[in-house]
Amino acid sequence: MEEKEATKISIDNQAAIEISHNPVFYGKTKHFNIKLYFLREVQRNGDVKLIYCNSEDQFADLFTKALPVSIFEFLKQMIGVCSS
Amino acid sequence: MKQALRAWYGKIDDYLIGSGFQKSLSEATIYVKKINNDVLIISLYVDDLLVTGSNIQQVGEFKQKMMQVFEMTDIGLMRFFLEMGIMQSKEEIFICQKKYAKEILKKFHIEYCKPTTTPMNQKDKFNKEDGITRVDEEKFRSLIGCLLYLTATIPDILNATSLLSLFMHCPHEIHIRAAKRILRYIKGTYNFGVKFLKYQELRLHGFSYSDCGGFIDDMKSTSGFCFNLGSIIFSWSSNKQL
């Protein structure tokens, strides 16, 4: 199976997306992991594209913290967990 | 014989590679064979083989050949594999671990508890020195092990389980209470699973997120990601950052 376009990755941190695009440096952006350079490379090659999404549509939220019932139920439905 | 499994793997590996299969680089038990425009995929688990492919005729031929070479039987469509129940139809595939979940509830004696709506209390934060009473490490480890296996089809308990698995070496009363809460959540949702629907357009879409300093002990964060292909996520992870 071949991919025709870049894989989209949704992130709800706009600053992270900006930094991944252009290498600006100022006092507040330091302590980068080496992985950042890998990310820049794959973005330049067009394999991956970071896009912004709202916190509400962020499915990965479910995997990082405990959530209140309403959001939890919504995300669970969105990722496709259901009863038979 | 201790080496029997290894010998068997060597034998079947040689046979499959000899008959034109290619071993997957990232998963040592997946073999793929390309014949013209069709693919034949085999998943090997000790002496169980799962066969699938784009051409039914080729799958049939392969099965015949395997039955001749090895003593094997064809038990038809996959329904139950590694404690996972699989329901297949033309439009969808549903995978759940109903039976296994029930067994766990029974094993830890909480089959008559009241179910909860979420696997974890929002305000719960754990650290290594919570509480005074240490609990039985062995029981806690076994519980977490069971829960980790359940995350294969219930991704919503992944975060809570991976968080608790960090305290396997020093479980306290508070940790086992949190683990039991996950069990109570499973009690309410044990017939849930993941459903793969038929989709015309397959598009890979990733989601990545991290919290900010969720761990009290060392102020490290959790990062999580999931990948969506078509209708449903198929790959997910929740990790403490290094």
Interface residues (C-beta under 8 A of the other chain):
Chain A: M1 E3 T7 K8 I9 S10 I11 D12 V48 C53 Q58 F59 A60 D61 L62 F63 T64 K65 A66 L67 P68 V69 F72 E73 L75 K76 I79 G80 V81 C82 S83 S84
Chain B: M87 F94 C96 T117 T118 P119 M120 N121 Q122 D124 I154 P155 D156 L158 N159 A160 T189 N191 F192 G193 V194 K195 F196 L202 L204 H205 G206 F207 S208 Y209 S210 D211 G214 T222 S223 G224 F225 C226 N228 S231 I232 I233 W236 S237 S238
